[in-house]
Amino acid sequence: MLKIEWQKQVLPFNFEAEPLLVIDPQFQVQYLNQKARKHYRYFDPLPVPCYQLTHGLSRPCFEEEVECPLRRVLEQKQSVTCVHRHKSPEKILYEKILATPLTAPSGEVLGMVEIVVDVSEYVEEEIRAREMAESLLELFDISYTGTLIVDQSGQIVWVNQSFQELFGLRKGDLLGQPLSQMVSALSPLLENGDQIQKRILESYEQGQYLEGLELHVLPQKGRQERWVEYSSQPIYTGLYKGGRLEHFVDITLRKDLEQKFLQAQRYESIAQMTTGIAHDFNNLLMTIRGFAELLVLKGVVKEAQNLRYLNNIVSCCEKGSEVIKKLLTFARKRPIKLEKVDLTRVVKDSIPLIKVTLGTQIKTYFELPSYPLWVWAHPVELEQMLLNLTTNARDAMPEGGEFRLRVQENGRQVWLEVEDTGVGIPPEILPRIFEPFFTTKKDLGSGLGLAVVYGIVKAFGGDIQVQSTPNQGTQFRIAFPLLRP
């Protein structure tokens, strides 16, 4: 019956443009045109199993867990088009299969007609293009820029290592997923994440490309705070033509430098104003103190009560002078004679005073190197800096807590870290903590403690950073240039 049907439906066309096969439902090849015989180099009698002819197998493809288009034709009773991998004696061929059912008038599938088109050249060219693209992508993988590639359908097809490190997302969870999946995963990590998500998705839907969108990655357990600049651009050529290239550049250092520059400008303005006020105030105090001391020396005032008043005036003038010294220290206008100082020794000698200042409710931990670390500084000013930081930590832990002080170096700098587990500093006031007279302690503080610390650090050519999380604690990190012994 099959022979009658293919003779009626196929032979009249005398098709020799491409290899043609007629195959029965048992996958036996019943007919090969001359093109097919030459293609498969088969000139023996028929029938022959198709899987033996085309793949050199001893049993059907699907039993070898290889996709079989002919089986789909039998099951679906519809034509199938696909690319099949065929192993010839010399090399691997890629064939485009066009298979259609041969049916009896009753609708029964009697067999299949298969036309084979050799597309090896095109497939190999695509493989070479993919290999070239993958070799280029390897360069992206060692880049510090986080990179994603999205294909024309909107699916993520490639993610580099830097992107995973920036956001803590895994490559396996993103590949094959739509871009919206990645944006949804980023949203909880970002400040104003919902707005960022909406903006990126809207730009994608409208075919627009964002450039220079800043993302603030919030600090979480195991991940530091970061600033990332997001840009996207279209892919016009190559394997992923019609897709998008998504860039994520870590700009944390740039943002830190911008913040420090703005802070330095603000502090410089405050310092200039402070210096002017301090000098004028000092002149007034000196005048008041001078007249008070003159009255005492000339014996103009005889009564003991009035003498005490004059002495109180002199005492208050002296206290005012100390405040002026602190202001000038912040403004770096008070000259400090620098010398070579062993920071390790200064900290070690200050430990008893630090413990007394903190009290018994606060546990103390110290991590110091066993060797000297030399810096340009002044030992008394260093002790004042440590005392101010200690007092600040104590006031942040009224119910007790932990205080840690560590000193370490990297060959170029010395780091002094002071950390507490206190109430922390709200982010909205963090930029102002080094301003003179700024305090959140109401009547308990003068607002000069951290201002003096800032002035001392800058006078020694150092830098100070602070990180704080409300209800978790605060860390001050001070860096000084390391001197060689």
Secondary structure, DSSP 8 states (H G I E B T S, - for coil): -HHHHHHHHTGGG---SS-EEEE-TTSEEEEE-HHHHHHHT--S-S-EEHHHHHH--SS-GGGGT---HHHHHHHH-S-EEEEEEEE-SSSEEEEEEEEEEEE-TTS-EEEEEEEEEE-HHHHHHHHHHHHHHHHHHHHHHTSSSEEEEE-TTSBEEEE-HHHHHHH---HHHHTTSBHHHHHHHHGGGBTTHHHHHHHHHHHHHTT----SEEEEE--BTTB--EEEEEEEEE--SSTTTT-EEEEEEE-HHHHHHHHHHHHHHHHHHHHHHHHHHHHHHHHHHHHHHHHHHHHHHHT---SHHHHHHHHHHHHHHHHHHHHHHHHHHHTT-S----EEEEHHHHHHHHHHHHHHHH-TTEEEEEE--SS--EEEE-HHHHHHHHHHHHHHHHHT-TT-EEEEEEEEE-SSEEEEEEEE-SS---TTTGGGTTSTT--SSGGG--S-HHHHHHHHHHHTT-EEEEEEETTTEEEEEEEEE-B--
